[in-house]
Amino acid sequence: MNELEDFHRQIIADVQGDADALGRVNAVAFFEITGEYLTEAGEIDSASWSYFEGKASSSTLQVHGYGGDPRDADGILSLIICDFEITPEPRTVNSDHVKRLFKRLVEFLTQARKASFRSGLEESSPGFGLADLISATWSEVDKIKLILVTNAEFRAKSDAVPAGLIDQKPLTYSVWDLKRLAKYVEQGITRQSSEVDFVKDFGGPVPVLRASSGEAALETYIAVMPGHQLASIYDRWGPRLLESNVRSFLQARGAVNRGIRDTIVKKPEMFLAYNNGLSATADSVEIEETPRGLVLTRAENLQIVNGGQTTASIHAARKAAPEQLNQVFVQMKLSIVPQEMSEEVVPLISQFANSQNKVAAADFFANHPFHIRIEGFSRRLLVPAGSDGYRETKWFYERARGQFADERGRRTISERKIFDSEYPRSQFFSKTDLAKYENTWSELPHEVSKGAQKNFTEFAKAIGTRWGKDGTSFDEVWFRRLVAKAIIFRRTENLVSSALWYQGGYRANIVTYAIAKLVHDAEKLGRQINLDAVWRQQGTSELLDRVLQIAAEDAQSIILSPPSGIRNLSEWAKKQGCWKALADRKLEYPENLEDLLVAPDEAAAEVREARADKALSVSVSAEVKVHQLGAAFWAQVAAWARQNKRLSPTDTGILETCAAIPRKMPSDRQCKFALSILEKLVAGGFRHPAIVERPMEEVQT
C-alpha cells in the first residue's frame, strides 16, 4: 500500500468513526475534519457548515459551507462544496466533474443575491442564513473564492486559479483533493502549486544581485520588487504566502500598518528608502543572466518570513491607492533553503529576521518553549488505564503539522502496531485543539467559535503573558488537567450529537458554550471542575454527563434564538453578546452538582504536592548524577574552568567540592548548582567523553 492509499483509507476511517460516534452523516464529518485543515492552512478564516441543495429553473444549486463573514476576512467570500465517497481505492475525478460542482456553487451564489430566492427559504435553515449573509455583505465583498474539497485525486493545476468576474468581483477556484490534503496533513504544505512564475503570471522577471559566496551555507539574493507585482502575488495566495509564524503575527497585530499605508499614499517614491523590506525563502529558484544583470524568473515555494505587514499593506493599497502603488518598490532578501532543511531552518530565519522588531515570543508560537514542553510531557507521561482500559497509553501532542503522520510513517509495519497501541488516534491533539480547550475553560466560547486559527491567535497572545520567565506553572499537573479538558470536550461532542433535543448544526458552538457555562457556574459557587478525577478515570462520570447535557441544551437554545436583526446563527455565536446571554442564564442542575467540583485551594494543594515531589526527585537525581560522573571528572571540569577563567570563586568552590568526593560530600543544593554550572561550561566549549556519550539534557534530568 502506498502513502496516498494509506491516507485515503485513514480519512475514510476518520469520517466514518466521527459519523458513527457522533451521530452525523458522512458529509458533515468530512466537512468538519477538512474544514479544520483549511482553517489551519490559512485558506479560510473559519469553516461554517451551511448546507443547501436545490433547483432554480433547470440549474442545480449546492453548497456545504462558507469561510466566515467577508467583513472579517478582508472582503473575501469563500464558498465550499464537498465531494466525499467511500471507495476501496482512491478514485480520480476529471475536469468535467470538477466544473459541474463549481457550477453548482456559482448558481447558489447567483440565486442568493435575489430576494425572490431568499423569500422561498425557511428562515431557520442554514441555507437561508448563508444566502442572507451574502446579500447583506455583497457591497463589501472584494473577491470570491470557490473551494472544492474531495477525497478523490484531481491531477490538474487548481490552486487559486482565476475564473473571471461576477458583478466586477474577481473569482478564483481551488481544489483540495486527496493528494493535497495528504501533503498538508503529513508535511504541512499549504499550497498545491508552490511555483511563482514571475514572467508568465506576474508581469516580468525581478532584477537581483547575488549576495552569497560559493562557500556560503545558503544561496542568497537581494532583489528590488515593484509594489504592484508583490500585491498581485499576495492576491493569488493570500496569507498562505506567509510563513506560519508570520501569519500568526499578522492575525495578532492586524494586517495593515498605518505608517506603511501613509507612506504608500503620501510618499510612494520614498517607500524603498523608508521601509526595511522583506525577508523570504524559497526551495529553489531560476536565475537568468541578461545584458543588464541577473534576473529572477521563477521561485519554488516562495515564503515571506519577515515583512508580513509590509506585504499586506501593499496589497491593501492595490484597491485604496492603485496609482501610488505604481511608484512603490520594496527590497527583498531571498534565501534558498532546500526542502530537506526547511523544517528546521525556515522558522529560525523567521525568528532572527524579526528579532529587530518588538515581536512577542508568542508570535513565534510554533517554536515557543511552551510547545516544546507540552510535546515533551506527551511523549513521556503515561496516562492511567481508566475504567475501560487494560493498559497505559499516552496522549500525542502535535506541535507542528505532520508530526504524528511522520512519527508513524517512518516505522515498520510491526513497529506501527506498537506505536498505535502506545498512541491511539483517539488520544491525538494538535495545538489548535489545545487552544480550543484552554479558551473554552477561560470562558471565551465566542472566541473559540471564530475558528481554529483566530482562536489560536487569541490563545497565543495570552500564553505570551502567562509564560513569564520560565513557564513554571505549565508543569505535569497542568498537562494532566489539559488532557482532562480534552476528555470532557470530546465527551460533550458525543453527548450533543446523540441528544434527543439536538436539532442538528452548530454542534461545535454548542459544545464550547456548554462547557464554558459549567465552568462559569462552578466559579460562581467558588468551585471548579475536578479535572484530576477525570484524568484518573480517563473518562467522565454519569453525573458530569448529565450536567453537560443540561448546559448544552440551554446553549443550543441561546444560539438558535439570536436578537432581532441577527439571522446568521454562526455569526451570532461569535459575538460576546451571545456568551453573555448564556452566562447570565440560571440553570437547574442536580442537587449533587458539588460532587463534581473541588475548592480552588484543594486544586492548588494538588499542584503544591506534585511540585514538592518533583523537587525531591530532582534533588535526589542531581545528587546521583554528580556522584555517577565521579571526582576525576569534576576535577577536569574545575581545571578547564580555571584555565579559561569562566567562573566566579563561588562556582569554582562548588566544583572543587565535587572533585573531592568522597572526602567532601556536596549538598543537594550544591549538586544542582554543579549540573547548572556544567551546562554553562559546555555551552562555552567544554568537552568530555562522559557528556559526549550522554547528552546534556540526559545528564541534567
Buried (B, 14 or more C-beta within 10 A) or exposed (E): EEEBEBBBBBBBEBBBEBBEBBBBEBBBBBBBBBBBBBBBBBBBBBBBBBBBEBEBEEBBBBBBBBBBBBBBBBBBBBBBBBBBEEEEEBBEBEEEBBEEBBBBBBBBBBBBBEEEBBEEBEEEBBBBBBBBBBBBBBEEBBBBBBBBBBBBBBEEEBBBBEBEEBEEBBBBBBBBBBBBBBBBBBBBBBBBBBBBEBBEEBEEBBBBEEBBEEEEEEBBBBBBBBBBBBBBBBBBBBBBBBBBBBBBBBBBBEBBBEEBBEBBEEBBEEBBEEBEBBBBBBBBBBBEEEEEEBBBBBBBBBBBBBBBBBBBBBBBBBEEBEEBBEBBBBBBBBBBBEEEEBBEBBBEBBBEBBEEEEBBBBBBBBBBEBBEBBBBBBBEBEBEEBEEBEEEBBBBBBBBBBBBBBBBBEEEEEEBEEBEEBBBEEBBBBBBBBBBBBBBBBBBBBBBBBBBBBBBBBBBBBBBEEBEEEBEEBBBBBBBBBBBBBBBBBBBBBBBBEBEEBEEBBBBBBBBBBBBBBBBBBBEEEBBBBBBBBBBBBBBBEBBBBBBBBBBBBBBBBBBEBEEEBBBBBBBBBBEEBBEBBBEBEBEBEEEBEBBBBBEEEBEEBBEEBBEEEEEEBBEBBBEBBBEBBBEBBBBBBEBBEEEEBBEEEBBEBBBBBBBBEEEBBEBEBBBBBBEBBBEBBEEEBEBEBBEEEEEEEBBE
